[in-house]
């Protein structure tokens, strides 16, 4: 067996030292990188190993600025690598940077710098890949205008080049941006385009899971929770097969959310005891179970307690937060209607005590319900009372009168048209 080259040995030692003596491991990696990649295949491999080893070390120590500097400083050396190899290494280093929390701004500036470098090096494939990554980063920062501007330029280029796979990814991102902006028709149109493009090319499991996840979310926005649930199952299987734990957990949360919105408490319990739920068990799923229990019990107090106890798990996801807010409003409306049903006049303080909320919140909600015609009545703020009226029956005489007026109007229009034609 041939002895290992000196740099290969040193890199192996540095990998062992990474946990026990990170500063020493860092100096070994830097020393190997300072020599450059050399010309032989073994030397190139050692350089790549040292580069990735140092990147992983910075990631583990959460040294985002040092990792960003490593990405930019290594680019000039990477120019001597094959284009495919360079693209792979740059993407891997940026992935390491994205693994450090709260680094969106640094990621954006580093990715922009890499895009400029890719343009100067005329590496179109790498540039497109980096611009797609930049769109995702803009979404994380909620810079939707910047995201859409970049998406539009990418779509024009990709359609011209007929690069279907990247096109699917960008169209999916476009759908997500419009969904985040609340423009559901455009979000659906972009997703339809993405699925059409995906039909003519092999779609990797992770991208297919992303399409299924987005389909489920858009169906949920239309309150078609049964169809949404089916798509979330597909997304869960896709993420599970690729060992994407965080995304698989989100898909499972969305499945539970669908069952809660459909008022199927038993199905929630069955899902929680399934094999997949056991694999991804944690506070995220416990939070959904707590919400389901409160909803089944029709208890606003229990529901608010669940939202408070699991604030991070339920509040960090915009999709879950918006649907739970709708659910809370529905529960509150149902509780208020149930409380005021026996009364023709009732004090707002009494209603507030019955539902377990403060008087101002209840008064605000009652006024909204009156405007939405869920309650027929008025608020007497001077007396602090709600006066409820019996629902008046619709007088069919008004409908008949309106129909007669409409017919007379049509006759007048015909006579006017005839008279005008005779004068001509």
Helices and strands as residue ranges (DSSP letters): H 6-20, H 22-34, H 41-60, H 64-78, H 83-98, H 104-120, H 124-140, H 144-161, H 164-181, H 184-198, H 205-221, H 225-241, H 245-261, H 265-272, H 275-279, H 283-296, H 300-309, H 311-315, H 318-340, E 345-347, H 348-355, H 359-371, E 377-380, E 385-388, H 396-423
